[in-house]
Structures are given as C-alpha cells and as structure tokens.
C-alpha cells in the first residue's frame, strides 16, 4: 500500500496498514526512546481502535468518564497500556463486538 493512503480511507481498511504502522511506532518507542510503558486512548465506543490495541497486546486499564474532548463535548475514554516487556500479542480473549462482513 502506498504510504500516502490513509488508513481511514475505505480502500485501506482490512489491509493491516494500521497494525503495521502501530508496530513500527511501538518498536521505536521501546527500543529507541527506551520507554517503559506506552498508553493508548480510544474514545468510547471506538471498537476498531480498541481492537487494534488489543491485537498489539495492550491491556485494558479502565474507562475515564469525560476524559476525552469530542469537539467541545466531554466523552468517555478507554485507556489501555503496554509495558516494554509485555508480549505484543493479545493476552486475553476479545470481548468486543464481532466484526461483520461487508
């Protein structure tokens, strides 16, 4: 996929581009920046973002009520975490909605 194609574009969905990009960022954060933890936030109910974090090994840490500003309107925020030593694969079964076929 060309690097100028946004993963939010319909033709980019399901290609693995977002996962590949996120894995590159995790590698950079842990190996080059020596981060101990990386935190992921997703506005509730952005299940696609939460599922990507789950695929990358992030653990659900909680929901911060009103923790996100959605164009001036408070919204809830899911918080997920990944430690440098954590496996970067799902650690628990997926508990979100099942994807539908288009």
Secondary structure, 3 states (H helix, E strand, C coil): CCCCCCCCCHHHCCCCHHHHHHHHHHHHHHHHCCCCEEEEEEECCCHHHHHHHHHCCCEEEEEEEEEEEECCEEEEEEEEEEECCCCCCCCCCCCCCCCCCC
